[in-house]
Amino acid sequence: MSRSSSEERNKAPKCPFEVYRSEGDAFLMKKKYLKAIVAYDQALDRKENDRHCLLRRSSCYLALGNLTKALSDADVALLEDSNYYKALYLKGQILYNKGDFEHALVYFHRGQQQRPELQMFRLGIQKSEEAIENSLTGHKKIKIGSAGAKGFVKQMDDEEKAQKAKSRQIAQKSKKVTGDPSTGDGDQDNRNVPINLIPKNMSKIMFGPLYTDHEYLEELLKQESAQKWKTIHSEEVRNLARNGITYLDERSKFWHQEKPVYARMKTEKLKPLTKSRLTKKQQCSEINKVLNKLHHIDELQRAHQHELAAKHAENLLHEVKTWDSSQVLNYYEILANIYSMLGLSNLELGNYTESLEAHQAAYDLGQENNLSEVIFHSMDNMGRVYAKKGDYESAVKIWEEKLENCTDELDTIWLCYELGRCYLELQKPNKSFEYGEKGLDLACSMNDKLWQLNINVLIGQSNLQLKKRLDAQTAFTTAYELAKELKAHDAEKAMLEVIDELQSTDREMDAYALTDTEDNVRSEGSLVSQNKNQSPYQKNIQSTEE
């Protein structure tokens, strides 16, 4: 019995690819990277080298600090399409995090060539160039004095000796931390434990808020290596401490490459003294001021004063950009909200380029800081801009990308309706009808009468393009009944006009058809009468002539 039940379980159908992909996306949004990786592994087992799953899994590895695996997935995605802008951006980010700023700059440039309107590539280029400049400038330059080449060689020898002395000090410090293996105070593996190679007076600058964590892990490792607290979990604790120190040391090297200590000290000196660290009370006060200004901009937009709203949004944007992002909670959400409002006002003013740039900036902030709500909202707005300017194909592309990851039913209905409208404008009524049917099913399941009304109108228009007049009339009649039920008088009047026009056109077509039939009957009758009036002799002559 148990054997048969196990066989039935083995024969049971496994989850399809789409289920695992959606599960991975959901875990990624919640920042549960390990669970997301497992789900993407399952998805890729069912559909090998799927670009979406490869890039998402690569993002998870990047977030966990596993740059080798992240780079491997990005490379496989680029093999499928070497010009795919998302893969180019992700590989640039991975290389940047590895400290390979030159190659990161190459990939950011390649991505910008593919999608020049995206701000994330401009930011990538800017930070790569800045990191390269920081790593190349500010060092002590070797000067050849009056002693000429001999002086130069002596200077190089002095620097080499100083470097060797520093290395010996580091080695001695390493032995002190890990213990001497010959005395039996530590494990053989302890000799490979990485330690902080930065001088102590610079450690706080390099590690910042993580300095205390690094110190704690080093102290913990010393205690565990000395076997003062020998327990059954000691080995596991040592491994975790080693991994933590290794990760922090690797990141410290990267931070030093990205922005050396001398560059940080220089920028610290350039900061204005008036910008002292804000207290929590001051933070709340500043945020409340911004929220009040956002509310004022919203009121201006509702009053259709978009020029004034755009001006206020730009001023507020400049103000918030002067803040220190580390001192203000939800800084990036606030910044994205301002960009969104600026984009909406520019859209109403017909400034499509400026509107798209603002929404793109909000989208980039969402991508860089894993703000899923900001990402989805920005995608909605960018699609609206593309649709308003008549670029329906771009609107379709971005909305279909969002639809793949959309879990909210109301958002799905809205997307189906907008996609149907775009395909209608692109003269693709089959796709328009398909999205209309999908949206209508969801609207009916939610008993949302207003969306049922709108989508029935869309289905009616799609059927008209498909030359299915009877189906179109049925859809418009349903929309008319819904408009009556909702007491939407304008919609009710519009539907009546459409139905009357369809019916009058049908009557005209019937009248034309009847007239054509009568004409044919008359012509046939005249031929018959003509044949009757002809003599047999005339008929024979006519047939001979033919």
C-alpha positions, -999 to +999 in steps of 0.1 A: +000+000+000+028+024+009+047+014-022+018+022-044+012+055-027+048+065-032+046+055-068+015+077-072+033+106-057+062+101-081+038+100-110+020+131-098+025+160-122+052+185-111+046+222-109+050+240-143+078+264-150+056+295-145+048+286-109+084+284-099+093+316-117+065+335-100+075+320-067+111+331-072+099+367-081+078+368-050+107+358-028+130+382-045+106+411-038+105+401-002+144+400-001+143+362+007+172+356-016+181+320-007+145+308-012+143+328-044+174+310-057+159+276-049+127+285-068+147+298-098+168+266-098+136+246-101+123+269-129+156+266-148+154+228-145+122+229-165+132+256-189+169+258-194+186+292-199+155+312-194+167+348-195+143+362-169+152+335-143+189+337-150+190+375-144+168+373-113+189+345-098+220+365-107+205+395-087+200+372-057+236+360-058+247+397-061+227+406-031+242+377-011+278+387-022+284+356-043+298+376-072+312+345-091+278+328-095+262+362-102+286+368-130+282+333-144+244+337-147+247+371-163+272+357-188+248+329-198+220+355-202+242+375-225+250+344-246+213+343-255+212+380-264+245+399-263+227+433-265+199+427-239+201+459-218+191+444-185+219+417-187+244+444-197+234+466-167+235+436-143+269+425-155+282+461-151+269+462-115+286+428-107+319+439-122+316+472-103+311+453-070+341+432-078+362+463-081+367+459-119+356+494-126+371+496-161+352+466-175+320+478-156+323+511-174+325+492-208+292+473-200+275+505-188+285+522-221+272+492-241+239+493-223+236+531-229+240+525-266+210+501-265+188+522-243+201+558-241+170+571-224+176+550-192+192+570-164+206+539-147+233+536-173+242+572-170+245+567-132+266+535-138+290+554-161+293+583-136+301+561-106+325+539-125+344+570-138+344+585-104+358+552-089+385+550-115+395+586-109+396+580-071+418+550-075+442+568-099+445+602-084+457+615-050+486+590-046+520+603-037+538+609-069+574+596-073+597+625-079+632+621-094+654+645-075+688+660-084+705+626-077+689+614-109+684+577-116+703+566-085+680+587-063+650+572-081+662+536-074+669+544-038+634+558-034+619+526-049+641+504-026+629+524+005+593+519-005+599+482-011+615+478+024+587+497+040+562+474+023+580+443+035+581+456+070+544+462+069+538+427+056+558+412+085+537+431+110+505+418+093+518+382+095+526+386+132+492+400+138+477+371+120+495+346+142+484+363+173+447+362+162+447+326+150+472+310+175+503+290+168+494+256+153+525+240+169+513+247+204+479+231+198+460+262+207+442+265+173+431+244+144+452+240+112+425+259+093+429+289+116+460+300+097+438+309+067+414+332+087+414+366+070+418+396+092+414+433+087+445+445+068+437+482+072+455+501+099+434+506+130+433+544+128+417+540+093+394+511+102+365+532+115+366+553+083+366+523+060+340+501+078+318+529+090+289+515+110+302+479+104+334+486+124+319+474+157+306+442+139+341+434+126+356+440+160+330+417+176+337+389+151+374+391+156+370+389+194+346+360+191+370+341+169+398+347+194+377+333+222+366+303+202+401+296+189+414+297+225+387+271+234+376+291+264+340+283+256+343+248+241+308+236+231+294+212+205+286+243+184+321+258+186+332+247+151+300+261+136+305+294+154+341+296+142+330+290+106+303+316+108+328+341+123+353+334+096+328+339+069+317+371+084+352+385+087+360+373+051+330+391+037+338+423+056+374+422+045+365+417+009+340+445+010+366+468+027+390+462-002+362+470-026+352+502-007+389+512-006+391+507-044+358+525-050+367+554-028+401+554-010+404+568+025+422+600+013+393+607-011+368+603+017+388+626+040+389+651+013+352+650+007+346+652+044+366+685+045+345+699+017+312+692+034+296+724+049+298+726+086+262+736+089+250+701+077+253+684+111+237+651+118+199+655+122+181+644+153+150+622+150+129+653+159+145+673+131+140+644+107+103+643+114+101+680+110+118+679+076+097+650+064+065+667+075+075+698+055+080+677+024+047+659+029+029+692+032+046+704+000+036+672-018+000+676-007+001+712-021+014+699-054-013+673-055-040+700-049-025+721-078-026+690-101-063+684-092-070+721-100-052+715-134-025+741-126+002+719-139+028+746-148+028+757-112+028+721-099+058+713-121+077+743-108+070+734-071+080+698-078+113+709-093+121+732-063+112+704-039+134+680-058+164+702-055+158+707-018+155+669-010+186+661-031+207+682-007+198+658+022+220+630+034+201+598+024+215+579+054+199+604+078+164+603+065+141+574+067+123+565+034+145+590+016+144+571-018+106+566-016+102+604-010+125+612-039+107+588-062+073+603-053+085+638-062+098+625-096+065+608-102+045+641-095+069+660-118+064+634-145+026+636-142+025+674-145+048+673-175+026+647-192-004+670-188+016+699-203+026+678-233+063+677-223+066+640-230+104+638-230+107+655-195+078+634-182+095+602-194+128+612-178+112+619-145+093+586-144+125+568-155+144+584-127+118+571-102+121+536-118+159+536-115+156+545-078+132+516-073+156+492-091+187+503-072+170+501-038+147+471-043+115+492-039+089+470-057+060+495-053+081+523-068+091+501-097+055+490-106+041+526-102+069+540-125+062+513-151+025+523-151+034+560-156+060+553-183+034+533-202+010+561-200+035+586-214+043+562-243+006+557-250-002+595-248+026+603-273+014+576-297+043+551-292+019+522-285+045+495-291+068+508-263+037+511-241+028+475-248+063+463-241+065+479-207+030+470-196+033+434-207+066+432-186+047+445-156+018+421-162+041+391-160+048+400-123+015+415-114-004+398-085-030+425-077-063+417-095-074+454-100-040+462-115-043+432-138-077+444-150-063+479-156-033+465-175-055+443-197-077+472-206-048+495-214-031+468-235-063+461-253-066+499-262-030+499-274-035+469-297-067+484-310-047+515-320-021+492-336-048+476-357-044+442-340-080+435-329-074+398-321-049+407-293-072+436-282-101+411-280-079+386-261-069+411-234-105+424-232-118+388-225-091+383-198-099+416-181-137+410-183-134+376-166-115+392-137-140+421-135-169+397-134-152+376-107-148+407-086-183+420-095-168+453-106-195+468-128-176+499-138-147+479-153-172+455-169-187+486-186-154+499-199-141+465-211-174+457-229-169+489-249-133+477-257-146+443-268-173+459-289-147+481-307-124+450-312-153+431-328-160+460-351-124+459-364-128+421-368-160+428-388-182+409-363-210+434-362-235+412-344-210+405-316-201+441-314-237+451-310-241+425-282-211+440-263-224+476-267-259+465-256-243+450-224-224+481-219-256+502-222-274+480-196-244+484-172-244+522-178-281+523-169-275+503-138-246+525-127-266+557-136-237+568-158-258+590-181-230+601-204-219+566-210-256+555-215-262+582-241-229+573-259-239+536-261-274+545-274-258+565-302-234+537-311-262+511-311-285+533-332-258+540-357-251+502-360-287+495-364-292+523-390-262+511-409-276+475-409-309+488-422-291+507-450-271+476-458-303+456-460-319+483-482-289+482-506-291+445-507-329+446-514-324+472-542-296+451-558-319+420-557-348+440-573-325+453-601-313+417-608-348+405-609-358+433-634-328+426-656-336+389-657-373+397-664-364+419-694-342+392-708-370+367-705-395+390-722-370+398-749-365+361-756-403+356-757-408+384-783-380+371-805-390+348-835-374+314-838-355+327-868-341+356-848-330+333-820-312+310-845-294+341-860-284+353-825-271+318-815-252+316-848-236+350-843-225+340-808 
